[in-house]
Amino acid sequence: MVFGQVVIGPPGSGKTTYCNGMFQFLKLIGRKVAVVNLDPANDALPYECAVNIEDLIKLSDVMAEHSLGPNGGLVYCMDYLEKNIDWLESKLKPFLEDHYLLFDFPGQVELFFLHSNAKNMITRLVKKLDLRLTAVHLVDAHLCCDPGKYVSALLLSLTTMLHLELPHINVLSKIDLIGNYGKLAYNLEFYMDVQDLSYLQHDLDQDPRSMKYRKLTKGLCDVIEDFGLVNFTTLDIQDEESVGNLVKLIDKSNGYIFAGIQGSVVEFSKIAAAPLDWDYYRTAAIQEKYMKDD
């Protein structure tokens, strides 16, 4: 079986930078890594690309030939890739024996909670090539500074989780820059654990622009809390410890930590039930490191 990550998130959340940093980190710890670029709009790749969708179809050609904008062109490219999934499978086969896969997807969020082509492709690859994938969903950490944007990020994360049906980790990326946007209304733990959202509703009520959406906001928050699925970890892609902690979570979610084990059920259970890091290191230490105290 082959392990890997499906890297997704809105435009500007840092997917390509993440793939580059994760590629370098995994190589440093001794893994063979193949990065698969499935974003036809990404024509300036900072990483070494093993498979590139531009060898199959180019966004610029689609836009010119069919008179489409960037969004329509991306949807067309994903539809075309789904219909030519055999091409992708043949490109991946040389890496299936001993490589770890990183799939860099487009930033058009509709592809992951509205359209079915990305899900269909991932599902086929998982079944046919025996892949063990984790969806890594990046959300820019600065959205925590705006209650309305944070609720939108929660809703996007939830719908993406339900749509893709993969092991899923939501990541507040660029946590090292969050101090540039001012002080958070609550501790970082509040945003990572998605605690009582009624506090955010109170903050939103102070904004005259959002007053008329009060019932809608409450309904959305209730849906998020009723599912109880969304939480976040943080990432500073330039910090080795931060990347390492995220890799541990990913390895546990897709089963990589069990890959090299041949032993009893007891040995497996020891790893599965390993103690979690003390909460201080998960939240307070990050807040002390990256966030300003006024």
BAPA-901394 format. One record per residue (C-alpha): z, x, y. Coordinates in Angstrom, 3 decimals, always signed. Example, Ala and Ser with C-alpha at 12.3 -4.5 7.8 and 13.67 -1.06 7.14 Angstrom:
2
<pt <+7.800, +12.300, -4.500>>
<pt <+7.140, +13.670, -1.060>>
//
This chain:
294
<pt <+0.000, +0.000, +0.000>>
<pt <-0.664, +1.062, +3.593>>
<pt <+1.697, +0.615, +6.530>>
<pt <+0.952, +0.184, +10.192>>
<pt <+1.367, -1.625, +13.493>>
<pt <-0.597, -4.310, +15.319>>
<pt <-0.084, -3.470, +18.998>>
<pt <-0.483, -6.466, +21.299>>
<pt <+0.649, -7.624, +24.722>>
<pt <-0.594, -8.803, +28.133>>
<pt <-2.829, -6.592, +30.291>>
<pt <-0.877, -3.778, +31.907>>
<pt <+1.983, -3.865, +29.415>>
<pt <+1.160, -0.337, +28.234>>
<pt <-0.586, -0.855, +24.877>>
<pt <-2.966, +2.103, +25.105>>
<pt <-0.248, +4.390, +26.462>>
<pt <+1.993, +3.173, +23.650>>
<pt <-0.639, +3.931, +20.998>>
<pt <-1.130, +7.411, +22.435>>
<pt <+2.603, +8.136, +22.540>>
<pt <+3.273, +6.615, +19.113>>
<pt <+0.334, +8.557, +17.647>>
<pt <+1.797, +11.843, +18.924>>
<pt <+5.342, +10.991, +17.817>>
<pt <+4.338, +9.983, +14.278>>
<pt <+2.270, +13.154, +13.911>>
<pt <+5.280, +15.223, +14.992>>
<pt <+7.456, +13.677, +12.270>>
<pt <+4.829, +14.430, +9.645>>
<pt <+2.818, +11.245, +9.204>>
<pt <-0.956, +11.102, +9.043>>
<pt <-2.009, +8.535, +11.639>>
<pt <-5.278, +6.708, +12.240>>
<pt <-5.635, +4.763, +15.506>>
<pt <-8.021, +1.800, +15.380>>
<pt <-9.288, +0.703, +18.786>>
<pt <-10.237, -2.982, +18.686>>
<pt <-10.368, -3.404, +22.461>>
<pt <-14.031, -3.311, +23.571>>
<pt <-12.926, -3.120, +27.219>>
<pt <-11.000, +0.106, +26.583>>
<pt <-13.613, +2.772, +27.298>>
<pt <-11.240, +5.570, +28.366>>
<pt <-9.166, +6.339, +25.294>>
<pt <-6.416, +8.956, +25.703>>
<pt <-5.916, +9.250, +21.946>>
<pt <-8.016, +10.484, +19.049>>
<pt <-9.732, +7.359, +17.743>>
<pt <-10.424, +7.026, +14.009>>
<pt <-12.226, +3.665, +14.280>>
<pt <-13.702, +2.284, +17.490>>
<pt <-15.050, -1.249, +17.955>>
<pt <-17.568, +0.126, +20.456>>
<pt <-19.477, +1.532, +17.499>>
<pt <-20.093, -2.105, +16.542>>
<pt <-20.250, -3.966, +19.855>>
<pt <-19.766, -3.156, +23.529>>
<pt <-18.244, -5.520, +26.088>>
<pt <-20.640, -4.408, +28.822>>
<pt <-23.646, -5.262, +26.623>>
<pt <-22.221, -8.688, +25.769>>
<pt <-21.516, -9.509, +29.426>>
<pt <-25.025, -8.476, +30.491>>
<pt <-26.862, -10.174, +27.628>>
<pt <-24.970, -13.481, +27.625>>
<pt <-23.992, -13.683, +31.331>>
<pt <-20.276, -13.788, +30.460>>
<pt <-17.255, -12.645, +32.409>>
<pt <-14.686, -10.204, +30.986>>
<pt <-12.571, -12.899, +29.302>>
<pt <-15.505, -14.729, +27.744>>
<pt <-16.984, -11.396, +26.693>>
<pt <-13.774, -10.371, +24.917>>
<pt <-13.633, -13.649, +23.005>>
<pt <-17.285, -13.176, +21.986>>
<pt <-16.546, -9.610, +20.802>>
<pt <-13.598, -10.764, +18.699>>
<pt <-15.693, -13.568, +17.178>>
<pt <-18.412, -11.041, +16.394>>
<pt <-15.916, -8.646, +14.809>>
<pt <-14.502, -11.455, +12.663>>
<pt <-17.988, -12.277, +11.391>>
<pt <-18.558, -8.581, +10.679>>
<pt <-15.136, -7.845, +9.203>>
<pt <-16.841, -5.983, +6.343>>
<pt <-17.766, -3.297, +8.879>>
<pt <-14.099, -2.821, +9.802>>
<pt <-13.004, -2.777, +6.167>>
<pt <-15.543, -0.074, +5.328>>
<pt <-14.373, +2.025, +8.289>>
<pt <-10.726, +1.700, +7.226>>
<pt <-11.197, +2.571, +3.556>>
<pt <-11.214, +6.393, +4.035>>
<pt <-7.736, +6.130, +5.608>>
<pt <-6.086, +3.816, +3.094>>
<pt <-4.801, +6.479, +0.751>>
<pt <-2.434, +8.428, +2.983>>
<pt <-2.630, +7.275, +6.609>>
<pt <-0.419, +5.144, +8.831>>
<pt <-2.513, +2.694, +10.906>>
<pt <-2.179, +1.757, +14.589>>
<pt <-4.332, -1.196, +15.698>>
<pt <-4.867, -1.296, +19.468>>
<pt <-5.890, -4.879, +20.333>>
<pt <-7.206, -6.333, +23.630>>
<pt <-4.767, -7.583, +26.244>>
<pt <-6.200, -11.101, +26.456>>
<pt <-3.169, -13.117, +25.382>>
<pt <-5.203, -16.178, +24.360>>
<pt <-6.435, -14.227, +21.358>>
<pt <-2.947, -14.237, +19.857>>
<pt <-1.645, -17.744, +20.447>>
<pt <-4.730, -19.894, +21.002>>
<pt <-7.802, -18.468, +19.257>>
<pt <-7.709, -17.867, +15.520>>
<pt <-10.100, -14.929, +15.144>>
<pt <-7.510, -12.156, +15.570>>
<pt <-5.120, -13.888, +13.161>>
<pt <-7.904, -14.448, +10.617>>
<pt <-8.917, -10.786, +10.754>>
<pt <-5.362, -9.529, +10.363>>
<pt <-4.684, -11.930, +7.494>>
<pt <-7.826, -10.827, +5.647>>
<pt <-7.037, -7.126, +6.109>>
<pt <-3.465, -7.641, +4.903>>
<pt <-4.595, -9.449, +1.767>>
<pt <-7.724, -7.487, +0.898>>
<pt <-6.561, -3.966, +1.770>>
<pt <-2.885, -4.498, +0.851>>
<pt <-1.612, -3.616, +4.330>>
<pt <+2.008, -3.901, +5.454>>
<pt <+1.803, -4.527, +9.189>>
<pt <+4.306, -5.210, +11.944>>
<pt <+3.246, -6.842, +15.200>>
<pt <+4.597, -4.850, +18.154>>
<pt <+4.432, -7.128, +21.178>>
<pt <+4.802, -5.269, +24.478>>
<pt <+6.096, -7.027, +27.592>>
<pt <+6.510, -5.173, +30.878>>
<pt <+10.251, -4.814, +31.546>>
<pt <+9.870, -5.598, +35.245>>
<pt <+9.332, -9.288, +34.330>>
<pt <+13.110, -9.475, +33.806>>
<pt <+13.474, -9.209, +37.586>>
<pt <+11.823, -12.604, +38.107>>
<pt <+13.362, -15.586, +36.232>>
<pt <+10.088, -17.531, +36.149>>
<pt <+8.082, -14.606, +34.804>>
<pt <+10.788, -13.839, +32.252>>
<pt <+10.699, -17.413, +30.901>>
<pt <+6.890, -17.142, +30.702>>
<pt <+7.251, -13.883, +28.746>>
<pt <+9.685, -15.580, +26.354>>
<pt <+7.287, -18.456, +25.759>>
<pt <+4.382, -16.060, +25.181>>
<pt <+6.464, -14.016, +22.744>>
<pt <+7.537, -17.101, +20.809>>
<pt <+4.058, -18.610, +20.505>>
<pt <+2.613, -15.241, +19.438>>
<pt <+5.286, -14.839, +16.763>>
<pt <+4.597, -18.299, +15.365>>
<pt <+0.807, -17.844, +15.476>>
<pt <+0.448, -14.415, +13.872>>
<pt <+3.021, -14.909, +11.096>>
<pt <+3.753, -11.177, +10.786>>
<pt <+6.974, -9.168, +10.932>>
<pt <+7.389, -9.047, +14.683>>
<pt <+9.172, -6.856, +17.235>>
<pt <+9.183, -7.743, +20.938>>
<pt <+9.471, -4.718, +23.214>>
<pt <+10.399, -4.436, +26.895>>
<pt <+8.072, -1.570, +27.734>>
<pt <+8.305, +0.774, +30.748>>
<pt <+12.079, +0.381, +30.778>>
<pt <+12.243, +3.701, +32.639>>
<pt <+10.608, +2.012, +35.669>>
<pt <+12.764, -1.105, +35.821>>
<pt <+15.084, +0.405, +38.432>>
<pt <+12.170, +0.481, +40.888>>
<pt <+12.149, -3.325, +41.071>>
<pt <+15.730, -3.806, +42.209>>
<pt <+18.915, -4.886, +40.498>>
<pt <+18.790, -7.426, +37.659>>
<pt <+20.701, -10.672, +38.137>>
<pt <+22.491, -10.105, +34.810>>
<pt <+23.209, -7.228, +32.452>>
<pt <+20.302, -5.908, +30.412>>
<pt <+21.928, -7.348, +27.271>>
<pt <+21.344, -10.856, +28.643>>
<pt <+17.574, -10.278, +28.705>>
<pt <+17.365, -8.378, +25.421>>
<pt <+19.324, -10.928, +23.400>>
<pt <+17.896, -13.960, +25.259>>
<pt <+21.304, -15.405, +25.951>>
<pt <+22.151, -18.737, +27.632>>
<pt <+18.985, -19.609, +29.571>>
<pt <+20.762, -22.250, +31.632>>
<pt <+21.799, -19.409, +33.947>>
<pt <+18.146, -18.684, +34.643>>
<pt <+17.500, -22.365, +35.324>>
<pt <+20.215, -22.220, +37.970>>
<pt <+18.531, -19.190, +39.574>>
<pt <+15.154, -20.924, +39.505>>
<pt <+16.633, -23.976, +41.209>>
<pt <+17.395, -21.796, +44.232>>
<pt <+13.657, -21.286, +44.752>>
<pt <+12.061, -24.258, +46.574>>
<pt <+8.708, -23.511, +44.910>>
<pt <+10.083, -24.095, +41.414>>
<pt <+12.272, -27.116, +42.178>>
<pt <+9.579, -29.663, +41.285>>
<pt <+9.107, -27.957, +37.876>>
<pt <+12.782, -28.266, +37.046>>
<pt <+12.373, -30.603, +34.053>>
<pt <+9.456, -28.584, +32.679>>
<pt <+11.419, -25.341, +32.940>>
<pt <+14.425, -26.897, +31.205>>
<pt <+12.193, -28.231, +28.433>>
<pt <+10.594, -24.811, +27.883>>
<pt <+13.978, -23.089, +27.817>>
<pt <+15.262, -25.641, +25.312>>
<pt <+12.285, -24.968, +23.019>>
<pt <+12.884, -21.206, +23.174>>
<pt <+16.589, -21.607, +22.420>>
<pt <+16.002, -24.152, +19.652>>
<pt <+13.758, -21.723, +17.762>>
<pt <+16.184, -18.854, +18.342>>
<pt <+13.590, -16.274, +17.265>>
<pt <+12.971, -14.194, +20.371>>
<pt <+14.849, -11.050, +21.284>>
<pt <+13.795, -7.685, +22.650>>
<pt <+14.267, -4.002, +22.175>>
<pt <+13.453, -1.503, +24.929>>
<pt <+11.064, +1.415, +25.138>>
<pt <+10.519, +4.459, +27.286>>
<pt <+7.413, +5.904, +25.661>>
<pt <+8.133, +9.342, +27.162>>
<pt <+11.615, +9.513, +25.656>>
<pt <+11.744, +10.829, +22.086>>
<pt <+14.999, +9.046, +21.241>>
<pt <+13.691, +5.715, +22.537>>
<pt <+10.482, +5.994, +20.495>>
<pt <+12.450, +7.112, +17.438>>
<pt <+14.754, +4.088, +17.621>>
<pt <+11.744, +1.767, +17.810>>
<pt <+10.095, +3.475, +14.822>>
<pt <+13.268, +2.838, +12.792>>
<pt <+13.050, -0.878, +13.586>>
<pt <+9.355, -1.021, +12.723>>
<pt <+9.848, +0.887, +9.451>>
<pt <+12.545, -1.539, +8.414>>
<pt <+10.480, -4.609, +9.329>>
<pt <+7.334, -3.646, +7.380>>
<pt <+9.107, -1.951, +4.484>>
<pt <+8.070, +1.631, +5.168>>
<pt <+11.643, +2.814, +4.612>>
<pt <+11.388, +1.675, +0.984>>
<pt <+7.977, +3.248, +0.333>>
<pt <+9.167, +6.545, -1.111>>
<pt <+12.132, +5.192, -3.052>>
<pt <+12.201, +4.933, -6.803>>
<pt <+15.612, +3.800, -7.826>>
<pt <+17.965, +0.983, -8.574>>
<pt <+18.486, -2.254, -6.708>>
<pt <+21.725, -0.777, -5.410>>
<pt <+19.861, +2.025, -3.632>>
<pt <+17.482, -0.432, -1.993>>
<pt <+20.350, -2.627, -0.869>>
<pt <+22.149, +0.338, +0.711>>
<pt <+19.173, +0.904, +3.008>>
<pt <+18.607, -2.785, +3.739>>
<pt <+22.279, -3.297, +4.601>>
<pt <+22.656, -0.083, +6.612>>
<pt <+24.972, -0.557, +9.620>>
<pt <+23.344, -1.328, +12.953>>
<pt <+23.823, +1.001, +15.890>>
<pt <+26.866, +0.195, +18.008>>
<pt <+25.854, -2.238, +20.733>>
<pt <+26.693, +0.282, +23.456>>
<pt <+23.803, +2.503, +22.453>>
<pt <+21.433, -0.448, +22.238>>
<pt <+22.122, -1.976, +25.651>>
<pt <+24.779, -0.428, +27.913>>
<pt <+23.587, +3.157, +27.407>>
<pt <+20.033, +2.113, +28.326>>
<pt <+21.276, +0.258, +31.397>>
<pt <+23.294, +3.287, +32.535>>
<pt <+20.314, +5.588, +32.049>>
<pt <+17.572, +3.617, +33.730>>
<pt <+19.119, +1.079, +36.095>>
<pt <+20.631, +1.661, +39.505>>
<pt <+24.136, +0.520, +40.372>>
<pt <+24.556, -0.853, +43.875>>
//
